[in-house]
Amino acid sequence: METYFRGAPLTPFIPYSKQHVIVLIVICVGIYVLYQYQDLLRQKKWNRMVRYTIAFLLIGSEIGLDIWQVKAGIFNLRTSLPFELCTISLLLATVMVITKSYKLYEILFFTGIIGASQAILTPNLQYAFPHFRFIEYFLAHVLLIWAPLFMTWVEGYKPTFRSIKHTMIFLNACIPIISFVNYKTGGNYMFLAHKPETASLLDLLGPHPYYILSLEIVAFIGCFILYMPFMKQDDRMRKESLGS
């Protein structure tokens, strides 16, 4: 058990190692299953079971992480509070899949998929499989991608261009709050204080604090790219609304 839960990693995580590639394959298989079996997942029994399973695993992963950090003696205010974008998205996604909230969906479609994809492709992780932290890290981030896709394909939700505006407002509202938390705790939540120690997209966006401004542009572009498959439908609905 010590191997799975110890505070210091026995073996370091290596990006794009065999275990990392397997995670990427699992993500793709899960996306395929959600899309291929969306009709089945609309059935009341399956729909409720899958939504509540996603919610349980999301909140369970966060609670498990906190318990592990406390037990391992590594819980601290600088790194363990729920102020990372993915953690905030995780908590909101739990509420979204239970309540079927569209207001949360139109934000999480972007923050969940983009934020979790960045975290999965360039993990800020020190623990290799089969450590608990490895499993928890990828489970939480994989579900952050699957949850909004479930709401899209199974529940029929669609983002609009206005959803991008709401997402950017949400992100910019988070910045002063998280910056204050960083100031008080000496932390680096949402990487607003400095870049992560591991390689990431931020390395291409200039020095601190200018990369935060660059990230605004990247975030908007990322949101727009995700929105593009829905543009024609959104335009058609807008024209129908104006014509009626």
N, C-alpha and C positions, 0 to 999 in steps of 0.2 A: 504493500500500500504506500510505503514511503516513496517509491518510484513515481507514483501517480500524483502525489499531492505535496511533495517537498517544495519548500520555498525557492531554493536555488535550482536551476535546471541542471540535470545530469548531462544531457546532450543538447547543444544549441539547435534552434530551428534554422534550417537552410532553405532560403527561397528557391522554389522550382525544383526541389528535391522530389523523389518519388511520392512521398506522403503529401506534398503540396499539390502535385499534379493530380493525385487521386481526388483530393478535395475539389479541384476545378472540374473534374469529370462528374463528380456527384452533383455539383451545382447544375451542370448542363443537363444531366439526366432528370433532375428534379424539375427543371424548367420545361423539359419535353413532356413529362408526365402531367404537369399542371395544364399544359396546353392541349395535350392529346385527350385527356379525360375530363375536360371542363364540364361536359354535359353530365357525366356521372357525379361530379362534385357539386352540381346544383341540386341534386336530390337532398331532401331535408336531413336525412340521417347522416350522409357522408359530409354534407356541408357543415353541419354543426360540429361533427367530430373533428374534422380537419381544422376548422377555425379555432376551436378550443384547444386542440393539441398544439397548434402554432403559438397561441397565447401562453399556454402552460410552459412550453419550452423556452419562449422568450423571457418571461419573467423569472422562470426557474434558473436560467443561465445566469442572470444578473444577481439573483439572491445567492446562488451557488458560488459565484465569483467573490462576493463580499464575505461569505462564510470562510471560504478558502483563504483569502487574504488575512482575515483575522486569526484563523487557526495557525497559519504559517508565519504570523508575526510580521507581515509586510504591508498591512493596511496603514495608509497614511493619507493625510489631507491633500498632499500634493498630487497624488496619482489615483486615488481610490474613490473619489466622489463622482456622482453620476452627471458629469458636465461635459463629457465628450459628445460630439455630434451623434455618433452611432449609438451611444447609451441613451441619449435623449430620444433619438428615433426609435430605439428598442422599446422604451416605455410607452411612447405614443402608439407604436404599432400594436402593442398588446391591447390597448384600448380600442384601436381601429378594428381589429379582427373580431373583437367581442361585440362592439356596438355597430359595426358596419358604417362608421362615420365617414362621409365623403369629404368633409372639411379636413380631416386628418389625412385621408387618402391622397388628396391633391398635393399635399406637402411631402408625404412619405414616398410617393411614387418617385420623386426626384431625390430627396435626401437619403432615403433608404437604399435605393438602387445605386446611386452614384457614390455615396459615402461608403457603403459596404463593399462595392466593387473595388474602390481604391484600397480599402483595408485588406481585401483578399488578395489582390494582385501585388501589393507592396506591403506585406504584413509588418506591423510594429510588434514583433513577437520574439521572445527568447526561448520558448519551450517547444521541444519537438514531441511528436507522437511517441508514446501514448499518454503523455502528461495531461492532467485535468485541464490545465490552462489552454493547451492546444485544442482539445475537444470543445471546450466552452467558447473559445475565441471564434473558431470557424462555425460552430453551430449557430451562435448568435448572428453572425454576419451573413451566413447563408440564408437564414430565416428572414433577415431584413430585405433580401432580394425576393425571396419567394412570396412573402406576405402581400406586397403591393401587386405582384403579378397575379396572385390568387384573386385579389379584389378586382383586377382588370378583366381577366378571362372568365372567371366563374361568376362574379357578382355583376359584371358588365359596366363597371366604372371606367370613365375615361378622363384623362387630364385635359384641360383647355389651356389656351394661352394665358388666361387669367390665373391659372394655377401656378405658372412660372412666377408671375408677379407676387402672388401670395407666398411662394416659397422664398423668394429673395427678401421679402419683408420679414419673414420669420427668421431667416439666417442673420439679417442685419440687426434684428431685435436681440438675438442671442449674443452678438459680439460684445456690447458694453457690459452685459451681465457676466459673461464668462471672463472678460478681461478683469473685472472687479474681483471675481473669485481667484483668478490667477495672482493678482496683486496681493490679496490677503493670505493666500496659502503658499505662494512661491511655486505654484504649479504651472503646467503648460497645457491646460485643457483646450481642445480644438486647435492645438498648435499655434495659439495666438501669441505666445511669449517667444517662441523660437521654433525652428524646424525640428522634426523628429531626428533621432540619431541614425535611424536606418534610412536607406535610399527611398525617396518618394517623389511624387510629382512636384512637390514644393521646391525641390532642388533646381527646377527649371524656371522658377518664377521670380528670381531675384532675391536680394537680401532682406532681412527683417528691417522695418515692418512693411516694406513695399510689396512683398509677396502676398500680403493679405489683400491689397488692392488688385493685384494680378489674379488672385484666386476668385475675386468677385466676377471677373470677366470669364474665367474658366468655368465657374459654376453656372453662369447664365448660358454659356455655349453648351455645356453638358445637358442642362435642362432642355434647351431648345432641340438638341439632337434627339433626346428621348421623346420629346413632344411631336417630332416630325411625322411619325407614322399616323398620328391622329389629326393632322392638320386639315386634310380634305373633309373629314367628317365634321370637324369643328366649323369650317367655313360653310358647309352645307347647312348645318343647324342654324348658323348665324343668319344666312340668307333667308331661310324659312321663317325665322323669327321676325325679320324685317318685313317680309312679304305678307305676314298674317295680320 
